[in-house]
Amino acid sequence: MVISGLPAENREFSPYTGYTRDHWEAAADGLLRAAWRWATPGGALLDLPGPPSASGVRSDGLEGYARTFLAAAFRVAGDGGKDPYGWLDRYAEGLAAGTRTPGRDDAESWPVIRDLHVQGQPMVESASVALGLRLTRPWLWDRLDSAVQDRAEDWLRGALRHVPSPNNWYLFPFTVAGFLESVGRGDAETARARRRGLGLLEQWYRGQGWYADGDGRAFDHYNGWALHLYPVLDAHLAGAADTPAVRAQPHGARLRAHLDSHSLLFGADGAPLYFGRSLTYRFAAAAAVGLGAVTGHTPLTPGTSRRLLSGSLRYFLDRGAVDDAGLLGLGWHGAHAATLQPYSGPASPYWASKAFVCLLAPAAHPLWTATEEAAPCEREDRVLALPAPGLLVQSTRADGLVRLHNHGSDHVGPDEAESAAREDPLYARQAYSTRTGPTAYGNTPDNHLAVVVAGVRSARRRIHPLGAGQGDGWGWAASWHRPVFTGGMPMVPGLRVDSVTVVRGRYELRVHRVQGAPEGSRAEQTGWAAGPADAVRSALHPLHGWDARDEVRAPAGTAFTPWALVPRLTAEAAGTGLYAALATLTAEPDPAPLAAAVTDVRADADGIEVRWAEDGSLTRITFGPLAVEHLPTGLVPSGSA
């Protein structure tokens, strides 16, 4: 179902998407209208239909209130307080009802905020409540009875007094404290919460605009919709850009740096990259783009920003993200269980409301008056190496596809054992794209190098980056990992895999050195998972070390197709061996075969040289120590491959 009430397309100012600011307002109103049909009589809980999350039904109802409140707050605040549908009156009534007797088992009471492992989810929602109240202060908070204000403060302070999850959750008490200080209710407790949140952000910042989501190496969409959004929006709402102390804060500059790479993670069809957890938040992936446009912390032109924002919103509205009841369902396009986490409940998708931050730009803002421009992936083939997070971005103009090669993001905590049983397909794969998703847990994994020992396929958990770089039209990234197993011994002593990806155009050169493989084991490389009816084509071609090839089925499909095929290469493995292949994922109508892309290969256990057919250039990879170079034709020494 497409949201009812959307205006007609405007292709004059929006030649790529047809969407304008009016479409964004109508989308917000349509989502709110549908969600409020499931409100309790007092409006404190929105009990949307669907299976409950691990936190329980009452917490899910609070989630429905809080996350939709964000959409309403952006909608009303961005229009200078105009509220034609009376959304803020409903949220004011719900706030009064929910905070009257927190923790009581009745029709309206909100759950109290506890520690992460006790009753933690309400802490997440407290940030949305606080942010909504801050955005709409003149029209909601300032008109509340003082007793309701006091009750709301008491409930919100639970976020300041309990233990968050050791990641972006520390920005929830930071946001609550920011609201309380903005309404004259700050104290030593709020100051501590703000210092703690900002201090952790400093520790988690890794460079190039990327934060780790905690002390480990989790890099994903939380960068945009949480780690950048909360501190930058906090400063913007405070009007603090006029004070020297806040001008000196680095968060705006970091958002600008992040958008240099983040803006390339959207395909020509508007799809954000399918990578990492909480993907059911969908077009929230574009929140950082809107935030940059609103605050001025962006390298993007207004026309490019709107192209990315509206492209992402339209992508999901056109592909079943909104169900027949007008609700955002649990999944990606439509329902898709493998996209979800245990904390996903019926209202979880409404963190997508963060994308409506773009509405804080008024109608006369250049974000809405400039003509849409092409997205970065539509302008030229791009390769972008990101050594800080260990990622390599590859996009091709001909088909608008964006691919991410993962050599640095693993979502394994620093105190967590590398158990294969906890392998996460949303982080463990070598590559992700805007047109494909990983196969489900239990199916043959796509984009994976496995060592198969005694019939058990290895998993990839903790990823150790070895570097990344780029040149003119090409780039590389590398990492190593210890294969781990679900059956028998969890690890094989001395077993290690070093992996290098080199990209140019649509081609991916994947090279692995396996060390310490026991006798009788096998190596296995898979490519992209694609459905038989998909417009994209996946191929995998052996260059060195492989002795067999086939295709395997993934009957559980992916978020993009209900059933998929995965190309696979296999070979015997023992001791140290080097394995190289070409992979491709393309939507070009008649792509040349992979076998024609390379004219010569020379390899041994320590390295490989590959000559490219297109221009005679040479890619050379050596191990111990790792070195990757790409030589144009005129610089290739005689006697090379």
ABEGO torsion letter per residue (X at the ends): XBBBGBBBBBAAABAAAGBBAAAAAAAAAAAAAAAAAABBAAGABBBBBEBBBAAEAAAAAAAAAAAAAAAAAAAAAAAGGBBAAGAAAAAAAAAAAAAABBGBBBAABBBBBBBAAABAAAAAAAAAAAAAAAAAAAAAAAABBAAAAAAAAAAAAAAAABBBBBBAAAAAAAAAAAAAAAAGABBAAAAAAAAAAAAAAAAABAEGGBBBBEABBBBBAAAAAAAAAAAAAAAAAAGAAABAAAAABAAAAAAAAAAAAAAAABBAAGBBBBBEBGAAAEAAAAAAAAAAAAAGBBABBAAAAAAAAAAAAAAAAAAGABBAAGBBBBEBBBBBAAABBAABBAAAAAAAAAAAAAAABBAABAAAABBBBBBAAAABBBBBBBAAAGBBBBBBAAAGBBBBBBAABAGBBAABBBBAAABBAAAABABBBAABBBBBBGBBBBGBBBBBBGGBBBBBBBBBBAEBBBBBGBBBBBBBBBBBBABEBABBBGBBBBBBBBBBEABBBBBBBBBGBBBGBBBBBBBBBBBAABABBBBBBBABGBABBBBBBBAAEBAABABBBBBBBBBBBBEBBBBBBBBBBBABABBBBAAAABABBBBBAAEBBBBBAAAGBBBBBBBOBBBBBBBBAAABBBGBX
